[in-house]
Amino acid sequence: MKILVLNYRDRMHPEAGGAERHLHQVFGRIAKQGHEVVLFTTHFKGALEREWVDGILVIRCGGDLLFQITVLRNFKKLDAEFNFDFIYEDLNKLPLFTPFLTRKPHLIQIHHLWRNSIFREIFFPIAFGVWLFETLIPLLYRKSHFVTGGPSTVKELMQLGIDKNRISLVYYGADGLPSGYVLPSEKEKFFLWLSRVHRYKGILIALDAFKIFMQRNPESGMQLRVAGDGPLLAKLPEILKNIGMQDHVVLEGRVSASRKTDLFAHALCLLQTSYKEGWGLTVIEAGETGTTTVASNVPGLCDSVVDGKTGLLFPLYPQAAESCAMAMERIYKEVELRKQLEAEAQKWASTFSWDRAAQESLALIQELAGKK
């Protein structure tokens, strides 16, 4: 099959995240099975206009702001060049209107719906536009089939007005530990926060929670390590100084894959404090190294964390930082509980596979395309 994938970014983009990782893990495997996969995406400084990445032909054009128009202008030209059998739209933030571009079979990937959480991330006019477009999804995609990676997002799509029969659930995968990697016998004295440093990722909740934790446990010698790049990273030193935590928080910045594995493996636990997630790939990655997670009880994370079994969920409202700090104290003080959570988190992580995610995705695409 010839498959066109539409997404705002590819995994080489400086601001690539979990959605792009999912895309390349799944479609890289589909390409290796002999299918022709073309990804049409945005350009970034220093990038090639055409490049093979993971067996996928990546074609880059234009930027984020007008990508909808870029897709509209280039779709027919691309289809004339490749004669695609199937269109896969990764609907992330703003729709690309696939049903209006072609009558060919297609599939819409939804990692998560932003809903009100978008207002925490960007200015009101743009946030309102994202919120409005999400509200219009049932109208704009009234005959389209959707796929998502978590049960809570299935529920949200149904609440939005999309029929359950037009929604498929394909779980995300997991990489497994690097060959020969030896896990440490003991955890170190630090909590880990690892993500893109955006407001909606809840970095400020994590910092406030850690401050509360340290006020109650000054003798602990604990640190908070913050790993990841993003728009808020440059502001964190000033924020840490203002709250008096500059001597207890280490800013790792963007880390390599090997460093990330080490951080997961040695952390006492992972903090996942987002206001919204599609799933929580970092939760599973931490679990692979035998590390449990304290996470906000929100869509996505309530799927990847089995509360009380593989990790602890805390409510965002009314006092997120206080609730998070209480869960952190349990991990720190209740050693037997932590070890039970670690063991179950590792078992849970082992049940997820990118190979299976790719096979199930391909089977769904072939079914919708009427090709086996």
N, C-alpha and C positions, 0 to 999 in steps of 0.2 A: 504493500500500500504506500501511497504518497500522502504524507500528513503535513499540514501546515499548522504550526503552533504560533499563536499570537500572545505575546506577553510584554509588559513594559521593560523588562530587564532580562539579561542572561546572567549566568553565574559569574562571568568575568567582570560585570559592572561593579564599580566601587561601592554601590549601595545595595548590592544583591543580598537577599536574605533567605529565609526558609522556603519561600515560594519558588525561588530560582533553584535552590538545592533540590527540592522535590522534582521540579521539571526536568533537570538534567539527570537525576538518578533514574527516573522512570523512562524518559524518552531516549536516553543514552542506551539503555538496555533494549528498548524497542528497535532502535537503529541497528544494534548489533545482531538482531534477529533477521536482518535483511530488508527492513522497511526504510523508506526514504523519508527522513524527518527534516523539515525546514523550519527554523525559528525566526520569525520577523519581530524585531525588537528595536529599542532605542539605541542611538549612538552615544558614546561618551568619549571624552578627550583621550587621544592616543589609540583608540580602538580601530581595528580594521573594519572596512565596510562589509566584507564577507570573510568568514573564518570557520573552519571546522573545529568544533569543540565537543568532545565526547561522542564523536560519530554523527553529530548534528550539524547541518549547515546553518550557521548563524548569519543572518542578514540584518545589518543595523542601519537605521535611518531616522533622522530627526531626534527631538528630545521629548521629555515627559509632557511638557505643557500642551503640545499640539499633537500628541501621538494618535489620538482618535482620528484627526484629519489626515495624518500621515498614512494610517492604515487605509482609510477611505480612498486616498489618491493612488495607492500602490497595489491594492488588492487584485484588481483585474489584471494588471501587468504581471504580478507574481503567478497568478493562476494560469495565465497564458503561457508562461515560461515552464511551469512544472506540471500543470493539469492535475491538481490535487484531488484525491479521493475523499479526504476528510479534513475538517477544520476543527481545531481544538483551541478554544479561547480561555485563557487564564484571566478571569474577571477579578482584577485586583484594583481597588479604589474606584476607577471609572470604567464603564462598559465600552466595548469596542464594536458593538452592534452587529455581531456576526450574522444573525438572521436576516438583516437588511442588506448584507453584502452578497449573499449567495443562497441558493436553494440546495446546495450540497449538504450531506449529513454533517452534523457538528455536535460538539459536546462542550459544555460550559463548566470549567473548574472553579469552584468557590472554596477558598481556604478558610475564610471567615467573613462574616458581615461586620462592618464597622459600627453601624447604628450610632448611638450617642457617644461612643468612645472617640469618634473622629474629632469631636469638638475639643478634646483634650490635646490634640496633636497639632492642628493647623488653624489658621485664621478663620473666623466665622464664615465669610462668604464662600471660601473654597470648601470648608467643612460642610456647609449647608448643601452645596452642590453634590458632594459625595453622598450625603444622607438622602437627598432627593432622588438621585439616580438609583440608589439601593431600593428605595420605596417603589420605584417604577420597574424594577426587574421583572415582576410577574407580567407586566404589560409588554415590555420590550422583548421578553423572551418567552412569550406565552405558549409556544410549542416546543421549546428547547428542552433537552435533557441535561440534568446537572449531576456533577459528581463532587463529593467532598470527603474529607478525611477523618471526621469525627462525628459521633452521634449527636452532640449538642448543636452542631451546625446544621445537621439534617432537621432537627427540631426548629431551629431559627428560620430555615427556608420555608418550612411548612407554615410557621406563624406569619411569614411574609405573604403567604398566599399561593405557594407552589405545591401542586399535587404530589403526594408521597410517591406515586408511581413514576414520576419523572425525576426522582432523586436516587442516586446510587451512592453507596458508602464503600470507599476503598481506603483502607487504613494506610498510613504512612509507613515507611520502612525504617531500618536502622543499619548502621554500617558494620557493627561489630568492632571489637578491639583490634588494633594493629597486630599483625602476626608477631608472636614472640613477646608481646607486651606483658610485663609482670606487674600485677597490682600490688600496692603497698600493703604491709601487714597492719599498719596503724594510720588513722586519719590525722591530719595536721590541724592546727588551731586557726582555721579561717572558714568563714562562710564565703560562698562564691555567687556572684551575680554575673551572668554572661548573656549578653544579647546586644542588639543594636540599641544605642543610647538615645532613645526617643522618650518623650513624656509618656506616651500611652503604654510604654513598656514598664512603667512604674518604678523607675530608678529612684525617684524621690521618696516613695514609700519605703524602699529597701534601706535608704540612708537614714530615714527617721526611725525605722524599726531597729536598725543596728545601734543607733544612739540610745534608744530606750534600753536595749539589751545591755549595753556597756554600762549604763548608769546603774543597772541592777546587779551587774556581774563584773565590777571593775577589776577583780582579781583574776579573771578568766584568761587574760592575755590574748583574747581573740582579735582577729583582723577581719575586715571585709575586703575581698578582692573583687574589683569591678573590671570585667574583660569585655571588650567590644568597642567598636567605633560608632560615631553618629553625631548628630548636630548638637547634642547636649554635652558631649565629652569635654569640650574646651571650657565649659562653664563650671564643671565639677570642682576644680581646685578652689574657686571662690566660694561655692556652696559649702564645701567641706570646712573651710575656714570659718564661715559664718556660724556653722553649727558645732564647731569645736571638735571635729572628727578627723582633721587632717593627719594626725599622727597614727590613726588606727585603720585608715582606708588606703589600699594600694590600687592605683589606676594602672591596669595592665595595658590598656589600649587594645588595638586589634591584635589578635594572637594567631600563631600558626596552628595547623591541625595537631601537631605533636604537643605543643604547649597546651592547647585546649584539653587534650586527653589527660595530660598531667594534672591540670587544674581540677578537672572533674574527679579524677581518681583520689587526689589528696584532700579534697574539701570535706569538711565535716558535714555539710549539706549544700545543696543548690537552692538559691532563692529565685523564685519565678513570680514576679510581682505585677505582671501585666494587667491592664484593664481589659484586654481582649487578646485571644490567640485562636488560631485555627486548630491547633493540636498541642504543640509543645515538644518540638524535636529535641530540645536541650534536656527535657525531663528524661526522655528515653536514653539519650547519650550518657547522662549522668548515671542512670540505672545500669547501663552496660558496665560501668566501672565500679559498681557496688555502692553508689552514692544515692541517698534519698533526697527528696525535694520538699521544701515548704513553698506552697504556691497559693495564689489568690483563687478563690472559688468562683471562677468565671468560665464562660463557654470556651471549650478547647482544653483548658488546663484541668477542668473537672473530668475530662475524658482520659488524658494521659497520666494523671495522678489518681490512683485508687485510694481515696481518703481513708486513713487509718490502717492501710495495708502496705502500700508502696511509698507513701508520703503523707504529709499533712496539708490540708486545705484550710485557709483562713478567710473570713468574710471581708469584703472591701468596705462594707458599711456597717455601723457608723464610724468606726475607728480602725482603719486599715493598718496603720503602723503599729498600734497597740496590739491588735490581733496577731499580726505577723511576729512581733517580738515575743509574744507568749508562746507561739509555736516554736520559735527558735530556741527559747529556753528549755522546752521539752526535749528537743533534739540534743541540746548541750548537757542537760542534767540526767535524763533518763536513758542511760547507756544501753540497757537491754532493749528498750523500745527502738532506739536508733538502729541497733544491730538487726532486729527483726525487720524493720522497714528496709534496710539496705539489702538484706537477703531476698525479700519479696520484690524489690525494685529491679534487682538483677534478673530474677526469673521472668518478670513481666516484660522487661526489655528484650529478652531472648525470643519472645513470641512474634516480634516484628521483623519483616524482611523486605528489602527493596526489590528483590527478585519477585516476590509474590505480588507486591504493589504494581510492578510493571506488567506482570502476566494478567492480573485482574483488570488493569487499565486497558491493555490491548484487547482483551476479550470483550470488554464493554464497547470499545471503539469498533471492533469488527461486527458486533451485534447490531449497533446503530447504523453501520455502513451496509449491512446486509451481506458482509463478506466473511467467510471462514477460511 
